[in-house]
């Protein structure tokens, strides 16, 4: 990825490079002439002075070209790292407008983690459930929440200045919405979430769970499926999913 960019830069700046070589050549010639001249000390001094000045200018010009080559080389390495990781974009918040378009076009899989999933339920529950219950091509839906009865969930609620019972009601809301859907499954994890994972087919959104900061105010990374970051978070979701358990059946009144 680096070489083509450097090649294009050199092609664009060929006049500059030729000029640099010309300055070097003239400077070298003048210094050589001045060194070889023995007839006039003044002429010798002028030739060497002008020649060394041109050589110094040529060095500066070559260093400028070298700096540009190094910059492009570093940029190419960074781009290669980002490309290999599959990092598509970085957002400074979590409630992205592009969710709506991607969810509406989702075809086969949605995976999501959270402590409450309130934003997901408010914005996407109806569309996702309709896709999961579509008899023509049902979509797989996995909703992973932290067990609201665990200390992890209660501590998180307190960090966000919420009543812990809010998370319990949220989990119950998720279960009521998707409990009768054959292609959707809800599980509860007895562990804290270190990251948010929201997969929509071949695109994944992930982001940290910052201390005492609500989820919607934290950064979000958009990942493409052909990068190693996507695979890493896919495996992380599967590990948590297998460690989680279905919620207990609702108690009879």
Protein Blocks (a to p, Z undefined) as FASTA:
>chain_A
ZZmmmmmmmmmmmmmmmmmmmmmmmmmmmmmmmmmpckbmklmmmmmmmmmmmmmmmmmm
mmmmmmmmmmmmmmmmmmmmmmmnopabdcfbfbdfklmmmmmmpmkbccdddfkommmm
mmmmmmmmmmmmmmklpcddddddddfkbmklmmmmmmnopafklmmmmmmmmmmmmmmp
mkbccddddbddfbdcddehjaccdddddehiafklpccddddfkbmklmmmmmmmmmmm
mmpccddddddZZ
